[in-house]
Amino acid sequence: MRPLALGPDKWDGTLNHRRELQTAYNAQHHRCPECRSEEIATTLTGSLLPNSPNVPDRNRAWCICGWKGIVHNLLPKNSVKWSVSK
């Protein structure tokens, strides 16, 4: 998986660029780490650069399975869903 390039050198301040950054961030933080569900509720507070050492990730996430944590702990959109065999 390619790392998300959200450094200051990639920021041009335009609304379109902000949308591109948000889309990329959402794609890399999309699935529950417990059940792999996409049924996630999240907050959006503060920076789009939560991986910066000076900016902690304050965005919270909750899943329908009961998992809760920070958005940074969510899995990428293209991660494989677990299958439950019966």
Biopython code that builds the backbone (N, CA, C, O; Angstrom):
import numpy as np
from Bio.PDB.StructureBuilder import StructureBuilder

atoms = [
    (1, "MET", "N", (0.852, -1.175, 0.000)),
    (1, "MET", "CA", (0.000, 0.000, 0.000)),
    (1, "MET", "C", (0.896, 1.236, 0.000)),
    (1, "MET", "O", (1.851, 1.319, 0.772)),
    (2, "ARG", "N", (0.587, 2.181, -0.858)),
    (2, "ARG", "CA", (1.323, 3.430, -0.941)),
    (2, "ARG", "C", (0.983, 4.325, 0.237)),
    (2, "ARG", "O", (-0.190, 4.451, 0.590)),
    (3, "PRO", "N", (1.989, 4.957, 0.864)),
    (3, "PRO", "CA", (1.674, 5.873, 1.957)),
    (3, "PRO", "C", (0.937, 7.100, 1.458)),
    (3, "PRO", "O", (1.136, 7.543, 0.327)),
    (4, "LEU", "N", (0.099, 7.634, 2.296)),
    (4, "LEU", "CA", (-0.671, 8.822, 1.962)),
    (4, "LEU", "C", (0.225, 10.048, 2.047)),
    (4, "LEU", "O", (0.822, 10.312, 3.090)),
    (5, "ALA", "N", (0.322, 10.798, 0.953)),
    (5, "ALA", "CA", (1.176, 11.987, 0.913)),
    (5, "ALA", "C", (0.351, 13.200, 1.332)),
    (5, "ALA", "O", (-0.321, 13.821, 0.508)),
    (6, "LEU", "N", (0.410, 13.524, 2.602)),
    (6, "LEU", "CA", (-0.350, 14.661, 3.099)),
    (6, "LEU", "C", (0.551, 15.731, 3.704)),
    (6, "LEU", "O", (0.092, 16.563, 4.487)),
    (7, "GLY", "N", (1.819, 15.710, 3.348)),
    (7, "GLY", "CA", (2.747, 16.687, 3.920)),
    (7, "GLY", "C", (2.462, 18.094, 3.430)),
    (7, "GLY", "O", (1.751, 18.284, 2.443)),
    (8, "PRO", "N", (3.020, 19.086, 4.124)),
    (8, "PRO", "CA", (2.802, 20.488, 3.764)),
    (8, "PRO", "C", (3.214, 20.805, 2.336)),
    (8, "PRO", "O", (2.652, 21.705, 1.712)),
    (9, "ASP", "N", (4.212, 20.058, 1.805)),
    (9, "ASP", "CA", (4.638, 20.297, 0.433)),
    (9, "ASP", "C", (3.588, 19.864, -0.577)),
    (9, "ASP", "O", (3.670, 20.244, -1.745)),
    (10, "LYS", "N", (2.606, 19.080, -0.158)),
    (10, "LYS", "CA", (1.543, 18.614, -1.056)),
    (10, "LYS", "C", (0.286, 19.476, -0.947)),
    (10, "LYS", "O", (-0.685, 19.234, -1.664)),
    (11, "TRP", "N", (0.286, 20.453, -0.084)),
    (11, "TRP", "CA", (-0.903, 21.267, 0.183)),
    (11, "TRP", "C", (-0.830, 22.570, -0.590)),
    (11, "TRP", "O", (0.111, 23.343, -0.413)),
    (12, "ASP", "N", (-1.817, 22.825, -1.451)),
    (12, "ASP", "CA", (-1.816, 24.108, -2.155)),
    (12, "ASP", "C", (-2.925, 25.033, -1.673)),
    (12, "ASP", "O", (-3.049, 26.156, -2.162)),
    (13, "GLY", "N", (-3.748, 24.566, -0.702)),
    (13, "GLY", "CA", (-4.747, 25.422, -0.078)),
    (13, "GLY", "C", (-6.053, 25.577, -0.831)),
    (13, "GLY", "O", (-6.964, 26.232, -0.324)),
    (14, "THR", "N", (-6.184, 25.009, -2.008)),
    (14, "THR", "CA", (-7.430, 25.173, -2.751)),
    (14, "THR", "C", (-8.473, 24.177, -2.267)),
    (14, "THR", "O", (-8.148, 23.132, -1.704)),
    (15, "LEU", "N", (-9.733, 24.525, -2.500)),
    (15, "LEU", "CA", (-10.822, 23.650, -2.087)),
    (15, "LEU", "C", (-10.748, 22.305, -2.810)),
    (15, "LEU", "O", (-10.986, 21.265, -2.197)),
    (16, "ASN", "N", (-10.424, 22.311, -4.102)),
    (16, "ASN", "CA", (-10.316, 21.047, -4.839)),
    (16, "ASN", "C", (-9.212, 20.174, -4.265)),
    (16, "ASN", "O", (-9.375, 18.959, -4.155)),
    (17, "HIS", "N", (-8.097, 20.779, -3.901)),
    (17, "HIS", "CA", (-7.011, 19.993, -3.330)),
    (17, "HIS", "C", (-7.413, 19.436, -1.975)),
    (17, "HIS", "O", (-7.065, 18.302, -1.649)),
    (18, "ARG", "N", (-8.134, 20.209, -1.187)),
    (18, "ARG", "CA", (-8.623, 19.713, 0.108)),
    (18, "ARG", "C", (-9.545, 18.512, -0.095)),
    (18, "ARG", "O", (-9.481, 17.539, 0.657)),
    (19, "ARG", "N", (-10.396, 18.583, -1.108)),
    (19, "ARG", "CA", (-11.283, 17.438, -1.403)),
    (19, "ARG", "C", (-10.481, 16.215, -1.822)),
    (19, "ARG", "O", (-10.810, 15.094, -1.433)),
    (20, "GLU", "N", (-9.433, 16.422, -2.612)),
    (20, "GLU", "CA", (-8.583, 15.305, -3.027)),
    (20, "GLU", "C", (-7.908, 14.671, -1.815)),
    (20, "GLU", "O", (-7.851, 13.446, -1.702)),
    (21, "LEU", "N", (-7.400, 15.497, -0.918)),
    (21, "LEU", "CA", (-6.767, 14.980, 0.295)),
    (21, "LEU", "C", (-7.764, 14.212, 1.157)),
    (21, "LEU", "O", (-7.440, 13.153, 1.693)),
    (22, "GLN", "N", (-8.982, 14.750, 1.291)),
    (22, "GLN", "CA", (-10.009, 14.088, 2.095)),
    (22, "GLN", "C", (-10.399, 12.750, 1.477)),
    (22, "GLN", "O", (-10.580, 11.767, 2.195)),
    (23, "THR", "N", (-10.532, 12.703, 0.148)),
    (23, "THR", "CA", (-10.864, 11.461, -0.543)),
    (23, "THR", "C", (-9.772, 10.416, -0.328)),
    (23, "THR", "O", (-10.070, 9.253, -0.056)),
    (24, "ALA", "N", (-8.506, 10.828, -0.450)),
    (24, "ALA", "CA", (-7.385, 9.908, -0.244)),
    (24, "ALA", "C", (-7.346, 9.428, 1.207)),
    (24, "ALA", "O", (-7.131, 8.244, 1.469)),
    (25, "TYR", "N", (-7.553, 10.347, 2.143)),
    (25, "TYR", "CA", (-7.545, 9.992, 3.567)),
    (25, "TYR", "C", (-8.671, 8.996, 3.860)),
    (25, "TYR", "O", (-8.454, 8.004, 4.556)),
    (26, "ASN", "N", (-9.860, 9.253, 3.339)),
    (26, "ASN", "CA", (-11.000, 8.360, 3.565)),
    (26, "ASN", "C", (-10.761, 6.975, 2.985)),
    (26, "ASN", "O", (-11.166, 5.981, 3.587)),
    (27, "ALA", "N", (-10.111, 6.888, 1.830)),
    (27, "ALA", "CA", (-9.836, 5.592, 1.207)),
    (27, "ALA", "C", (-8.865, 4.772, 2.057)),
    (27, "ALA", "O", (-8.942, 3.544, 2.061)),
    (28, "GLN", "N", (-7.961, 5.426, 2.770)),
    (28, "GLN", "CA", (-6.995, 4.703, 3.586)),
    (28, "GLN", "C", (-7.476, 4.470, 5.017)),
    (28, "GLN", "O", (-6.814, 3.772, 5.785)),
    (29, "HIS", "N", (-8.613, 5.042, 5.380)),
    (29, "HIS", "CA", (-9.175, 4.882, 6.726)),
    (29, "HIS", "C", (-10.674, 4.634, 6.574)),
    (29, "HIS", "O", (-11.482, 5.534, 6.802)),
    (30, "HIS", "N", (-11.047, 3.398, 6.185)),
    (30, "HIS", "CA", (-12.401, 3.139, 5.703)),
    (30, "HIS", "C", (-13.119, 1.972, 6.376)),
    (30, "HIS", "O", (-14.343, 2.003, 6.508)),
    (31, "ARG", "N", (-12.385, 0.943, 6.804)),
    (31, "ARG", "CA", (-13.020, -0.272, 7.333)),
    (31, "ARG", "C", (-12.676, -0.502, 8.808)),
    (31, "ARG", "O", (-11.607, -0.117, 9.282)),
    (32, "CYS", "N", (-13.593, -1.127, 9.504)),
    (32, "CYS", "CA", (-13.392, -1.487, 10.905)),
    (32, "CYS", "C", (-12.242, -2.500, 11.027)),
    (32, "CYS", "O", (-12.208, -3.475, 10.277)),
    (33, "PRO", "N", (-11.303, -2.286, 11.957)),
    (33, "PRO", "CA", (-10.221, -3.247, 12.140)),
    (33, "PRO", "C", (-10.676, -4.552, 12.808)),
    (33, "PRO", "O", (-9.961, -5.552, 12.746)),
    (34, "GLU", "N", (-11.839, -4.554, 13.436)),
    (34, "GLU", "CA", (-12.349, -5.764, 14.094)),
    (34, "GLU", "C", (-13.118, -6.659, 13.117)),
    (34, "GLU", "O", (-12.812, -7.844, 12.984)),
    (35, "CYS", "N", (-14.125, -6.083, 12.432)),
    (35, "CYS", "CA", (-15.020, -6.912, 11.605)),
    (35, "CYS", "C", (-14.920, -6.605, 10.115)),
    (35, "CYS", "O", (-15.571, -7.268, 9.308)),
    (36, "ARG", "N", (-14.126, -5.623, 9.741)),
    (36, "ARG", "CA", (-13.904, -5.201, 8.348)),
    (36, "ARG", "C", (-15.135, -4.544, 7.707)),
    (36, "ARG", "O", (-15.189, -4.388, 6.487)),
    (37, "SER", "N", (-16.097, -4.171, 8.506)),
    (37, "SER", "CA", (-17.302, -3.527, 7.996)),
    (37, "SER", "C", (-16.998, -2.114, 7.506)),
    (37, "SER", "O", (-16.060, -1.467, 7.973)),
    (38, "GLU", "N", (-17.806, -1.651, 6.559)),
    (38, "GLU", "CA", (-17.738, -0.267, 6.092)),
    (38, "GLU", "C", (-18.778, 0.596, 6.802)),
    (38, "GLU", "O", (-18.886, 1.792, 6.532)),
    (39, "GLU", "N", (-19.547, -0.016, 7.713)),
    (39, "GLU", "CA", (-20.594, 0.700, 8.447)),
    (39, "GLU", "C", (-19.961, 1.435, 9.629)),
    (39, "GLU", "O", (-20.092, 1.019, 10.780)),
    (40, "ILE", "N", (-19.279, 2.527, 9.323)),
    (40, "ILE", "CA", (-18.501, 3.277, 10.302)),
    (40, "ILE", "C", (-19.062, 4.687, 10.431)),
    (40, "ILE", "O", (-19.402, 5.322, 9.433)),
    (41, "ALA", "N", (-19.156, 5.163, 11.647)),
    (41, "ALA", "CA", (-19.471, 6.574, 11.900)),
    (41, "ALA", "C", (-18.179, 7.243, 12.351)),
    (41, "ALA", "O", (-17.440, 6.685, 13.162)),
    (42, "THR", "N", (-17.905, 8.437, 11.831)),
    (42, "THR", "CA", (-16.674, 9.134, 12.193)),
    (42, "THR", "C", (-16.937, 10.605, 12.477)),
    (42, "THR", "O", (-17.958, 11.168, 12.082)),
    (43, "THR", "N", (-15.988, 11.202, 13.169)),
    (43, "THR", "CA", (-16.005, 12.644, 13.354)),
    (43, "THR", "C", (-14.937, 13.245, 12.454)),
    (43, "THR", "O", (-14.028, 12.543, 12.011)),
    (44, "LEU", "N", (-15.041, 14.527, 12.185)),
    (44, "LEU", "CA", (-14.010, 15.238, 11.436)),
    (44, "LEU", "C", (-13.697, 16.507, 12.213)),
    (44, "LEU", "O", (-14.369, 17.527, 12.065)),
    (45, "THR", "N", (-12.671, 16.426, 13.039)),
    (45, "THR", "CA", (-12.275, 17.572, 13.852)),
    (45, "THR", "C", (-10.835, 17.909, 13.556)),
    (45, "THR", "O", (-9.979, 17.024, 13.535)),
    (46, "GLY", "N", (-10.564, 19.146, 13.334)),
    (46, "GLY", "CA", (-9.191, 19.592, 13.184)),
    (46, "GLY", "C", (-8.587, 19.268, 11.842)),
    (46, "GLY", "O", (-9.196, 19.491, 10.796)),
    (47, "SER", "N", (-7.389, 18.743, 11.883)),
    (47, "SER", "CA", (-6.507, 18.651, 10.730)),
    (47, "SER", "C", (-6.758, 17.437, 9.863)),
    (47, "SER", "O", (-7.238, 16.403, 10.327)),
    (48, "LEU", "N", (-6.419, 17.586, 8.583)),
    (48, "LEU", "CA", (-6.374, 16.442, 7.675)),
    (48, "LEU", "C", (-5.019, 15.761, 7.761)),
    (48, "LEU", "O", (-4.768, 14.794, 7.041)),
    (49, "LEU", "N", (-4.150, 16.245, 8.622)),
    (49, "LEU", "CA", (-2.799, 15.710, 8.734)),
    (49, "LEU", "C", (-2.570, 15.055, 10.094)),
    (49, "LEU", "O", (-1.645, 15.448, 10.804)),
    (50, "PRO", "N", (-3.380, 14.069, 10.479)),
    (50, "PRO", "CA", (-3.281, 13.505, 11.820)),
    (50, "PRO", "C", (-2.014, 12.699, 12.056)),
    (50, "PRO", "O", (-1.682, 12.409, 13.206)),
    (51, "ASN", "N", (-1.297, 12.331, 11.001)),
    (51, "ASN", "CA", (-0.101, 11.518, 11.181)),
    (51, "ASN", "C", (1.125, 12.368, 11.484)),
    (51, "ASN", "O", (2.201, 11.829, 11.742)),
    (52, "SER", "N", (0.979, 13.670, 11.457)),
    (52, "SER", "CA", (2.079, 14.558, 11.790)),
    (52, "SER", "C", (2.424, 14.378, 13.261)),
    (52, "SER", "O", (1.523, 14.225, 14.086)),
    (53, "PRO", "N", (3.704, 14.392, 13.610)),
    (53, "PRO", "CA", (4.074, 14.198, 15.015)),
    (53, "PRO", "C", (3.519, 15.278, 15.940)),
    (53, "PRO", "O", (3.352, 15.039, 17.136)),
    (54, "ASN", "N", (3.237, 16.447, 15.408)),
    (54, "ASN", "CA", (2.737, 17.541, 16.240)),
    (54, "ASN", "C", (1.215, 17.631, 16.284)),
    (54, "ASN", "O", (0.663, 18.441, 17.028)),
    (55, "VAL", "N", (0.533, 16.800, 15.486)),
    (55, "VAL", "CA", (-0.925, 16.871, 15.408)),
    (55, "VAL", "C", (-1.520, 15.497, 15.709)),
    (55, "VAL", "O", (-1.518, 14.632, 14.833)),
    (56, "PRO", "N", (-2.028, 15.270, 16.921)),
    (56, "PRO", "CA", (-2.625, 13.974, 17.226)),
    (56, "PRO", "C", (-3.949, 13.793, 16.469)),
    (56, "PRO", "O", (-4.633, 14.768, 16.155)),
    (57, "ASP", "N", (-4.294, 12.548, 16.186)),
    (57, "ASP", "CA", (-5.563, 12.255, 15.511)),
    (57, "ASP", "C", (-6.679, 12.348, 16.534)),
    (57, "ASP", "O", (-6.780, 11.494, 17.415)),
    (58, "ARG", "N", (-7.520, 13.372, 16.431)),
    (58, "ARG", "CA", (-8.650, 13.541, 17.344)),
    (58, "ARG", "C", (-9.951, 13.068, 16.714)),
    (58, "ARG", "O", (-11.013, 13.189, 17.323)),
    (59, "ASN", "N", (-9.879, 12.528, 15.498)),
    (59, "ASN", "CA", (-11.081, 12.036, 14.838)),
    (59, "ASN", "C", (-11.418, 10.657, 15.376)),
    (59, "ASN", "O", (-10.579, 9.756, 15.376)),
    (60, "ARG", "N", (-12.648, 10.503, 15.831)),
    (60, "ARG", "CA", (-13.109, 9.262, 16.444)),
    (60, "ARG", "C", (-13.901, 8.450, 15.435)),
    (60, "ARG", "O", (-14.452, 8.998, 14.480)),
    (61, "ALA", "N", (-13.955, 7.146, 15.647)),
    (61, "ALA", "CA", (-14.708, 6.247, 14.772)),
    (61, "ALA", "C", (-15.433, 5.207, 15.617)),
    (61, "ALA", "O", (-14.934, 4.775, 16.656)),
    (62, "TRP", "N", (-16.619, 4.814, 15.156)),
    (62, "TRP", "CA", (-17.439, 3.792, 15.811)),
    (62, "TRP", "C", (-17.983, 2.862, 14.736)),
    (62, "TRP", "O", (-18.363, 3.299, 13.650)),
    (63, "CYS", "N", (-18.014, 1.574, 15.055)),
    (63, "CYS", "CA", (-18.534, 0.574, 14.111)),
    (63, "CYS", "C", (-19.794, -0.068, 14.681)),
    (63, "CYS", "O", (-20.032, -0.039, 15.888)),
    (64, "ILE", "N", (-20.596, -0.650, 13.790)),
    (64, "ILE", "CA", (-21.809, -1.333, 14.225)),
    (64, "ILE", "C", (-21.506, -2.570, 15.070)),
    (64, "ILE", "O", (-22.376, -3.041, 15.804)),
    (65, "CYS", "N", (-20.268, -3.110, 14.975)),
    (65, "CYS", "CA", (-19.916, -4.289, 15.778)),
    (65, "CYS", "C", (-19.564, -3.921, 17.216)),
    (65, "CYS", "O", (-19.395, -4.804, 18.057)),
    (66, "GLY", "N", (-19.452, -2.624, 17.506)),
    (66, "GLY", "CA", (-19.123, -2.191, 18.853)),
    (66, "GLY", "C", (-17.715, -1.631, 18.994)),
    (66, "GLY", "O", (-17.390, -1.024, 20.014)),
    (67, "TRP", "N", (-16.867, -1.829, 17.969)),
    (67, "TRP", "CA", (-15.511, -1.282, 18.035)),
    (67, "TRP", "C", (-15.568, 0.239, 18.052)),
    (67, "TRP", "O", (-16.427, 0.839, 17.406)),
    (68, "LYS", "N", (-14.654, 0.862, 18.790)),
    (68, "LYS", "CA", (-14.514, 2.308, 18.738)),
    (68, "LYS", "C", (-13.041, 2.653, 18.942)),
    (68, "LYS", "O", (-12.317, 1.957, 19.654)),
    (69, "GLY", "N", (-12.617, 3.733, 18.307)),
    (69, "GLY", "CA", (-11.220, 4.142, 18.393)),
    (69, "GLY", "C", (-11.000, 5.399, 17.570)),
    (69, "GLY", "O", (-11.926, 6.177, 17.343)),
    (70, "ILE", "N", (-9.765, 5.589, 17.126)),
    (70, "ILE", "CA", (-9.468, 6.758, 16.306)),
    (70, "ILE", "C", (-9.518, 6.373, 14.830)),
    (70, "ILE", "O", (-9.296, 5.217, 14.468)),
    (71, "VAL", "N", (-9.812, 7.356, 13.989)),
    (71, "VAL", "CA", (-9.951, 7.105, 12.551)),
    (71, "VAL", "C", (-8.670, 6.507, 11.971)),
    (71, "VAL", "O", (-8.725, 5.665, 11.074)),
    (72, "HIS", "N", (-7.520, 6.941, 12.482)),
    (72, "HIS", "CA", (-6.246, 6.440, 11.965)),
    (72, "HIS", "C", (-6.129, 4.918, 12.080)),
    (72, "HIS", "O", (-5.366, 4.311, 11.328)),
    (73, "ASN", "N", (-6.859, 4.290, 12.995)),
    (73, "ASN", "CA", (-6.807, 2.840, 13.168)),
    (73, "ASN", "C", (-7.691, 2.078, 12.186)),
    (73, "ASN", "O", (-7.630, 0.849, 12.130)),
    (74, "LEU", "N", (-8.506, 2.782, 11.417)),
    (74, "LEU", "CA", (-9.345, 2.107, 10.425)),
    (74, "LEU", "C", (-8.482, 1.554, 9.297)),
    (74, "LEU", "O", (-7.391, 2.058, 9.029)),
    (75, "LEU", "N", (-8.980, 0.516, 8.646)),
    (75, "LEU", "CA", (-8.254, -0.138, 7.564)),
    (75, "LEU", "C", (-8.579, 0.501, 6.213)),
    (75, "LEU", "O", (-9.607, 1.163, 6.072)),
    (76, "PRO", "N", (-7.707, 0.306, 5.220)),
    (76, "PRO", "CA", (-7.957, 0.861, 3.887)),
    (76, "PRO", "C", (-9.211, 0.280, 3.244)),
    (76, "PRO", "O", (-9.645, -0.826, 3.564)),
    (77, "LYS", "N", (-9.771, 1.052, 2.339)),
    (77, "LYS", "CA", (-10.989, 0.654, 1.632)),
    (77, "LYS", "C", (-10.788, -0.644, 0.867)),
    (77, "LYS", "O", (-11.705, -1.461, 0.785)),
    (78, "ASN", "N", (-9.605, -0.846, 0.309)),
    (78, "ASN", "CA", (-9.350, -2.045, -0.508)),
    (78, "ASN", "C", (-8.915, -3.242, 0.314)),
    (78, "ASN", "O", (-8.523, -4.259, -0.260)),
    (79, "SER", "N", (-8.970, -3.160, 1.654)),
    (79, "SER", "CA", (-8.614, -4.329, 2.467)),
    (79, "SER", "C", (-9.690, -5.396, 2.296)),
    (79, "SER", "O", (-10.863, -5.081, 2.096)),
    (80, "VAL", "N", (-9.288, -6.630, 2.376)),
    (80, "VAL", "CA", (-10.193, -7.753, 2.125)),
    (80, "VAL", "C", (-11.151, -7.942, 3.296)),
    (80, "VAL", "O", (-10.753, -7.906, 4.461)),
    (81, "LYS", "N", (-12.416, -8.143, 2.958)),
    (81, "LYS", "CA", (-13.412, -8.450, 3.988)),
    (81, "LYS", "C", (-13.193, -9.879, 4.466)),
    (81, "LYS", "O", (-12.825, -10.756, 3.683)),
    (82, "TRP", "N", (-13.417, -10.105, 5.741)),
    (82, "TRP", "CA", (-13.381, -11.451, 6.271)),
    (82, "TRP", "C", (-14.686, -12.135, 5.916)),
    (82, "TRP", "O", (-15.748, -11.513, 5.929)),
    (83, "SER", "N", (-14.602, -13.415, 5.599)),
    (83, "SER", "CA", (-15.841, -14.154, 5.361)),
    (83, "SER", "C", (-16.100, -15.059, 6.551)),
    (83, "SER", "O", (-15.177, -15.634, 7.126)),
    (84, "VAL", "N", (-17.358, -15.175, 6.907)),
    (84, "VAL", "CA", (-17.752, -16.014, 8.030)),
    (84, "VAL", "C", (-18.349, -17.294, 7.459)),
    (84, "VAL", "O", (-19.356, -17.258, 6.752)),
    (85, "SER", "N", (-17.726, -18.416, 7.768)),
    (85, "SER", "CA", (-18.258, -19.687, 7.264)),
    (85, "SER", "C", (-19.152, -20.314, 8.322)),
    (85, "SER", "O", (-18.852, -20.279, 9.515)),
    (86, "LYS", "N", (-20.248, -20.882, 7.864)),
    (86, "LYS", "CA", (-21.219, -21.502, 8.781)),
    (86, "LYS", "C", (-21.308, -22.976, 8.514)),
    (86, "LYS", "O", (-22.069, -23.679, 9.179)),
]
sb = StructureBuilder()
sb.init_structure("model")
sb.init_model(0)
sb.init_chain("A")
sb.init_seg("    ")
for serial, (resi, resn, name, xyz) in enumerate(atoms, 1):
    if name == "N":
        sb.init_residue(resn, " ", resi, " ")
    sb.init_atom(name, np.array(xyz, "f"), 0.0, 1.0, " ", f" {name:<3s}", serial, name[0])
structure = sb.get_structure()
